[in-house]
């Protein structure tokens, strides 16, 4: 698969890989309902939902809480979003199946259903994008913490994928754009850095 520079992330001709619509309740529904895997008007609408959720969370308070708890980024962010910290176990299950090129397991589908219930029981776009924030905070923020502790500057997510104008699926290096760029740039950059800083602080006590 071709590896391209992060500059294509701002090229409107390169789109995120599309995912099919799916009925509510599982990983396929989650993928089809989040900003991460959508384009155009659907992406803008869903991204606005995620941004609104993040706007309710103060990054400084998030860092302080992460330093106090010292357990994991999902637990801290979930609490800040008004959810129980124990959703972290289900978020970890979903994270393993979240990307479209990964296999969906029954275990992950059941975890999505439980997360929907934890978010109020309504399987709509607002719920999907709240879950999406937690999923994307899972492994990536842990990688941020590990890199900080090791003194590395590696991006927490090394690659992303796009579909080129000719339909070719390509990989895009995030080495020079650790939080992406363009319309799909991570909306939670400040929050992720705050979480990582707090967890590093907790681990160095």
Buried (B, 14 or more C-beta within 10 A) or exposed (E): EEEBEBEBBBEEEBBBBEBEEBEBBBBBBBBBBBBBBBBEEBBEEBBBBBBEBBEEBBBEEBBBBBBEBBEBBBBBBBBBBEBEBEBBEBBBBBBBBBBBEEEBBEEBBBBBBBBBBBBEEEBEBBBBBBBBBBBBBBBBBBBBBBBBEEEEEBBBBEBBBBBBEEEEEBBBBBEEBBBBBBBBEBBBBBBBBBBBBBBBBBEEE
